[in-house]
Amino acid sequence: MKQPIGPRLLHFLFFLFMIMPAITQAQLVAEHGRLSVKGAQLVDAKGKPLVLRGMSFGWHNWWPRFYNESAVQWLASDWYTTVVRAAMGVEPEGGYIKKPSESKEKIRAVIDGAIKAGIYVIVDWHSHNINTAEAVAFFKEISAAYGKYPNIIYEVFNEPDHESWADVKKYSAEVIAAIRANDKENIILVGSPHWDQDLKIVADDPLKGYSNIMYTLHYYAASHKQSLRDQADYALAKGIPIFISECAGMEATGNGPINYEEWQRWIDWSEANKISWLVWSVADKDETCSVLKSSAASEGKWDDRDLKESGLKTKEYLRYYNRVNNRSAR
């Protein structure tokens, strides 16, 4: 006759189940290693498809208080985030052009936090304009300092708005060259005109002669629906690798009600196509897309009372999809 499970064993098993995702996150980069692109798919060091799911920090110059290692660790351990994005504001007051040293300090804090937490990190040149000389200098320095780490992903242009694809390609080629002088392998993300949504133009005329390049897609589910997914399907059919480095459930303004049905359609589409995605943003601005309330501590340790509606849903998404992914991968 089998003996019943005692209360102590039950407590231990429950504890083990609760901490397993956090243990998995801490081992994520150690397990998957340096990433690359195979066809249109992001793959790990063993050539196995990998979907990263995580959070983008808000503009560093406006919400610098969250740019610290403890906040990164909390996102990794409590939200089960597998990738974070350090969004370095470039032109605005307090941004890189006016305060380069302070800006780099904030970005390095997030990078260092991600490396310690064992997750991936996107270094995002968060601008809507072309600043070639400044971007080249920044990415040359960052790639020299961090290119040896498999955690690093470079995003060379957050959201081109009205620039032509020819201009974005020329700019991207110069920044890519600066990165590749120091880092031959880590993933580089390239934007497209009209806020990373002209994927048909990219698919018909992609950058050539480069490896481990992916193209960013940004959506806000209440504004961007099936027509944008159709563009993305067109790009995928032509072998264009896509990475969703910024998304959310409300309108493109960052405000308005969350469209849960359309957001779920996007998540389902991303998962079906094995496309990585990050939600915007870790900030406490008075807007729908900022996931935190002003009560949220700078260093993490947020409970549900510190989260806005978008934050609650994002945390739910990340915990569910990263837990399922990590458990099924074993």
N, C-alpha and C positions, 0 to 999 in steps of 0.2 A: 504494500500500500504506500502511495506517495505521500510524503510529509507536506503539509500546507506551508506556503511561504510565510515566514515570520515577518512581523512589522518592521524589524530593523533592515531585513533584506529588501522589503518593498520600498522603504525609504531610500536605501542606497540605489536601487534601480531607477527610482524616480529622479534622484539627484543626478545620476549618470546620464539619463535621457535629457535632462534640462541643460547640462553643461556640454553635451556632445557637440552641438553646433558651434559653440565658442571654441572648443578644442580644434574642430575642423577648420574654422577660420584661421586660427593661429598657424595651422599647418598648410594653408592653401598654397602659398607661393613655393614653399618647400616641396609640396607634392606635385604641383603643375609646372613649376619652373618658368623659363623664359618662353614667352608667347611668340607665335608667328602666324602668318596667313597662308592657308592652303586652299587654293581656288578662291571661293568667296567666303571661306569659313575661318574664324579665329580658332586656333588650335594650341594645345599646350606643348611642352617639350617632347612628349611622346607621340605627338601628332593626333591626339584625341580632341575632338571638338569641345570647346569650353565656352560657356555663357557666363559673363560677369554681370552682377546686379548690384547696384549701389546708390550712393548719394553724391550729388554735387554740392559743395559749399557755395554760398552766395558770394557776390563780389567781395574780394578781400579788403578793399579800401572802405567799404561801408559796413561790413560785419566782421571786422578783424578779431573780435573777441572769441570767435569759435575756431580760429585757426591755431590749434594747439594739439599736442599729441594725445592728451586725455580725451578730447572730443572724438578723435579718430578711433581710439581704442574702444570707446563706448559704442560707436557705430558698428564696429567689427564684432564686439562681444554681445551686445544687446539687440541690435537690429539685424545681425548676421550679414552685414554688408561685406561684399568681397572686393569692392573697388570704391575708392573715393576720388573726387575731382577737385583739385585746388584751382579755383577760378580767379586768376590774377587780373584785376582791373588794370587797364593800360592807360587810357586818356583821362578819366575823371579825376577830380580832386582827391589826393591821397594815393593815386595810382602809380604805376611803374615809372612812367615818364617823368613825373614830378618828384617821386620819392622811391628811387630804385632800390636803395639799400633796405629800407623798411619793408618794401614789397617782397623782396627776395627772402627776407627773414621769415615772413608769414608763410610763404610757399614752402620753404624748407622745413618749417615746423610740421606741416601736413605730410610732406614726403617722408620725413624721418619717422613720424608717427605711423604711417602705413608700413614702412619697412619693419619697424618694431612689432607691429600687429600682425605681420605676415600676410598682408593683403596687397592688392595692386593699387596704383595711384596714377591719375591722369594729371599732367602738368598742363594747364589750360591757359593759353594766351587769350584772355577774355576781352576781345575787341570786336568792333564792327567795321574797322577801317584798316587800311594797309599802312603799316609802319615797319618797313622792311629792315632798315638798319638796326632799329631797336630790338626787333624780334630775333634777328640773327645773333646779336650780341648776347641776348638773354639765353637763347637755347644753346649757344656755344658753351656758355658757362655752366648751365644746368647739366648738359650732356657730359661735359668733362667731369663734373662732380659725381653724377649718379648713373652714368651709362653702364657701369659695371653691374648694377643691380637689376635682376629680372623683374622687379616690381614696377618699373617705370614705363609709362605710356605718354607720348607727347601729342598734344593737340595744338597745332600751329596757328589756327585761326578759328576763334569761337564761332562767329556767325557773320560771314560777309553779307552785307545787305544789298547795296546797289552796284557793287563792283562786277565787272564782267568775268566770265569764267576764264578768259584768256589772262586777265590781270591776276586772278587768284592762282592760276597755275604757275605763272611766272614767279610770283611771290613765294608760293609753296616750294617751288624747286630750289630757291635760294636758301630758305630756312632748312629744308631737308638736307641740303649739302652741308650746312653748318653742323647739324646734328650727326650726320653720318661720318663726319671727320673724327668724331669721338666715340660714337655708338653705332656699330654696324648692323645691329639686329633688332633692337626693341621697336615695338609698334609705333607708327606715326599716324595720327588722325588728321585728315584734310577736310576743310569745310567747302561748301558750295554756295553760289549766290542765292539771294532771297532767304537768308536765315537757315541755311543748310537744308534746302528743300528742292533745289534744281537737280535732282538725281538723274533725270533723263539726259540732261546736258552732260553730266559727268559720264554716264554710261556710254554716250556716243563719242566722247572725246576724253578718255581718262589720261592721267599721267602715265608715262611709259618709261621703262628702264629702271624701275624701283622695285624693291621687295619690301614686304611687311608694311604696306600702306593700306589704310582703310579710309572710308569716307563717312563723315558724320551725317546723321539724320536727326533733326530736332522736331518734336511735335508737342502741341498742347491740345489734348483730346477734344475739348469742346469746340475748337476752331478747325483743327486739321483732322480730316476723316478719310473716307475710302479713296478719294482721288489722290491723296499723298501716298497711301499704301500701294495704289496702282503704280505710281512712279517708282516706288521702292521695288515692287515686284519686277518691273521692267529692268531695273538696274541689276537685280539679283540674277535674272535670266541671262544677262550679258556678262555674268561673272564678276560683278562689282561687289567687293566686301563692304558691308555696312556696319556701323557702330553707332548706337543711339546714346550720345554723350549727354543729352539733356532732354527731359520730357516731363510732363505732368498732366493732370486731369482736367484743368480748367481752361479758360480762354487764353489766347496768345498774349494778352495784356498781363497775364499773371493773376488776374482777378476774375470775378464772376463765379457762378456755381460750378461745382465739379460734375462733369458728365461721366458718371460711373460706368454706364453701358459702353460708351465709346472708349473709355480708358481700358476697360477689360478687353475690348476687341483688339486694341493695340498690344496689350500684354500677351494675349493669345497668339497674335500674329508674330510677335517677337520670339516667343518661346517655340512656336512651330518652325520658325526659320533659324533657330539657334543664334539669335542676334542679341548682343549685350545691351543693357540699358541702365541709365542712371537718372534719378529723379531730381528735379530742381525745387527747393534748395534748402540747405542748412542756414537759416536766417530767421530773424524775428520781426521782419518788416510787417507793417499792417497791410497785408495782401494775402490772397488765397494761397498762392504758391509757396510762401515761406512756411516751412513745416513747424516752426517753433513759436511759442508765445514768449512774451518778454520775461516771464517768470523762469524760463529755462536757463540753467546755469551755463556758464561759458565752457566748462570742462566736461559736459555730458551729465550722466546720471539723471537723465530726464525720465519722469514717470508720465503716465498718460495725461495727467492734468497740465503738463507743460507742452502738450502737442495740440496743434490745430487739426482741423478735419483732414487736411491733406497729409499731415504728419501721421495721424492714426492709420490712414489707409496705406500709406507708403510703408510704414513699419510692418503692417500686416502682410503686404505683398512680399517684402524682402524676407521676412521670417519664413513665410510659406514656401516661396519658390527656391530660396537658397537651402532651406532644410531638405526639401524633397530632392533637389539636385544633389546635395552632398551625401544624403543617405543612399540614393539610387546609384551613385557613382562607386559605391564600395561593395 
